[in-house]
Amino acid sequence: MSSQEEILSDGRFSCVARDPRFWEMPEKERKIKIDKRFRAMFHDKKFKLRYTVDKRGRPVNYTSTENLRKFYALSESDSDLSESDGEELRAKKKKKKKAKGKGEADS
């Protein structure tokens, strides 16, 4: 078997190294970005299937959520928004607790 350099130096296959059709897809572009509306599919029981055999009938032990994580990713802007939304909700809850505490002390 020839090494990769020998194959690419061969005149018949030299165009393969320069042709973008044969380039490997970048890691950032492999996964489809989805927004926060669909983030429940990563942990919801409705989307979880347990496989016992693969497509060729061999026994396997994995779930469909592994495939979802393999092909989909939350978009970065939405994940940042969800974190900031969570912080805002925590701040609102703290304010409500303080307001309730003051109201009970007055009565």
Secondary structure as UniProt FT lines:
FT   HELIX           4..9
FT   TURN            11..13
FT   HELIX           14..18
FT   HELIX           20..22
FT   HELIX           27..30
FT   STRAND          32..34
FT   HELIX           36..42
FT   HELIX           45..47
FT   STRAND          50..53
FT   TURN            55..56
FT   STRAND          59..63
FT   HELIX           64..71
FT   STRAND          72..74
FT   HELIX           76..106
//
